Every structure is written in C-alpha cells, then in structure tokens.
Amino acid sequence: MIRQCVRCGKGNRIPAVRLADQGRCGSCKEPLGPVAEPLDVDPAQFQEIVAAAKVPVLVDFWAEWCGPCKMAAPEVKRAAKEASGRAIVLKVDTEAHPELAQRFGIRGIPNFMVFKAGNRVFEHAGLVRAEQMLRWLEPFAANTAKDEEKSWDSRYRHSS
C-alpha cells in the first residue's frame, strides 16, 4: 500500500503487515501513524491485508446504490479512526468486485466481517453504529500480542 505523507506529500510504500503500526516518512522523517481510515481494496489487496495483518481486520461489503450502505459509511469511517493501531478497516465494493461477494456468500449489504490471522471470525449483515463495530473487534484485538514491535522504518520503502 502507498500512503502519502501529510507533511511532504511523498508516497511511502507500507507493507500490509505494518498498516496498523507507527512509522516515519522515508523522505522527511515525519511520523506516519497507523491507518486511521477505511481502505477501499480490490481482491488482491484484500487477500494481502487479511492474510498479513497482525491485528483484526473489519471488512465492510457495500455498493454505491445501497441506501443503508451510504448510512453506514460515516460509522465505518468513525470505527476506522477509533480502532487505529488496534485494527484495520477495509471496504469492498460488491459491484466492482463481485467475486469477493460471491466467495463469502454475501446476500445482503451492508455486510460486515471480521478477520483475524487470515480467518473469518465474525459476520453481521445490516446497518450498525461504530460502537457496535468496535465491540466486534475487541475480543480479537485483545488477543494481539502486546509485545510485538509496533514501529517500522520506511526509509527503504519510499516511492514517488
């Protein structure tokens, strides 16, 4: 994944395994915090992040035409911000990526899933508030090793 530095605007290549970690810009050395917004992903990015993440991953399966999905969007965004560093939040557009919806048997949207260590551990169909999403993540975030290294250095991962 490429994340832009808010200070200098340079792109920093962040491995999926480090998306929930604190780091530094490879160019200006400004701190880059953990991902704090939902990431719109394609199937390859989905697979990479879900398989590599050291923290739980909340996935919002949605579509542009879906009214409840539009209502859920600000809640998903708030959950991503509040769970930053403890979880990663992904968004999968079921119209753009129907193969993922089919793979997981999505029949209604919004549909939320939590993955831990590459495995689906929770699923819920229907609109909910951010507080509920955070409650789904709690037991799986608590199981994340407390002594894992929580920083990375992107000096060798810089891209323009």
Steps between C-alpha positions, in 0.01 A plus 500: 500500500615853428427762767561869440689701760284789619809720545696454175246318280738219406367148463621238745470129422360332809489120516159358593645353818591853619178693425404513869847612614660839563773593253685788334497653155793377294559851367443756777495263802162638616314242712244297305235364730315175456227491236203693641257492208321223312703371206316432174655176375493271200519119534882488496533771766225335704683167498836657580373705794274234652779239479779725635331719764615454858179665622136418424362620168144632473362479146197697380344343189294777337372647170444855379128447430431368853328753730591323826862473376508878456364539853765259630793680330553770767473236772761283325725804469459580870572138596819505290618816672422375850654155437817642343803301611280220639318398180486566126175587320446407136219581258411265215269631227290194411410648160864555403619172656213250483744209528570592864130530578442159341800344677357596839135436417390861538123516444418832660692820555638663696669187624782514751763235567789485743812307407782401733816322386344457156185330629144630507406513867181709497227611259201732520259613228325834544556854611670563836673788676876536546478401867365159401777450242758581767340245737538233229872575478574509876542127571725454198706814561555387858659180368761695303841453660578796725875468457507514118715767347270797426725710283649478155743708302398581145829651389543212253136493396471850357336549161425817306 
